[in-house]
Amino acid sequence: MDGDGHPPRDGAVAVQSAPGYRARGTLPVRVELVRQLGRRRTLVMGAILGLLPFVLAVAFAIGGSPDERGGPGERISLMDTATASGANFAATCLFVSAGFLLVIPVALFCGDTVASEASWSSLRYLLAAPVPRARLLWSKLVVALGMSLAAMVLLPLVGLALGSVLYGWGPLAIPTGGTLDAATAAQRLVIVIAYIFISQLVTAGLAFWLSTRTDAPLGAVGGAVGLTIVGNVLDAVTALGDWRNYLPAHWQFAWADAVQPRLEWSGMIQGASVSLTYAIILFALAFRGFTRKDIVS
């Protein structure tokens, strides 16, 4: 009991009575990372992302190269230049997955992290260890975001390696005309990955906040994916006019400005600002709600 006769918060007794107790020493990020890397869903998601470039390569082999389908004059998108070089194939892998596929690992890693502990009835034991609530959330959030970023890096890396073997190492052919040399193309792909990661922080924030509000991991993951889809649907409603500029989905493909002869930042800056604003609010709500929540699981 504290001086006012109320029970102490999680970890308060340990801080007062356990010599040598350090809140910062509880649940290190490396421990949480090892725990999450060993889970089956992490391995399955990694396998899916690693296999996607091979599936695309098979599809292009069956359907024929862009030249066979109509020639260079009809190249109007990244999909049409996919087999021009390894860099083009890597960019195509990002193009086909950024809209939905990459949403799933972000929602999974961020939405399953806290809710799964509650569903296993292990959350209260972690807090009784004692791991301070803010420390627990911080460790889980850092690992979840790190794994989400790793998923976004894995896909183009596998695509670049496979594309270079199948289609050769060369410049990035731009659909609107012109090329980017290999070094410049690599830099642009890094920018693309960074922007996609920032744009997905909204989904991460939704999933993480829902994960602190429910004991059902599927509810948190599904809720984040569902709300992301709703955002995409709303962005397609042209009647909303300028209101769509406040939707993160409206800017999800602004990274296409990075694969042009002249790099344009305006769209990506606006999109990043919108995404970061929503994400910060959602992460703050998650921390605020969890520190005041009664943990019974």
PyMOL commands that set and color helices and strands:
alter all, ss='L'
color gray80, all
select helices_A, chain A and resi 12-17+23-25+29-37+40-63+66-69+72-74+78-81+86-98+103-119+123-127+133-167+182-199+201-213+217-235+238-246+248-251+254-259+266-291
alter helices_A, ss='H'
color red, helices_A
select strands_A, chain A and resi 172-173+179-180
alter strands_A, ss='S'
color yellow, strands_A
deselect
rebuild
show_as cartoon
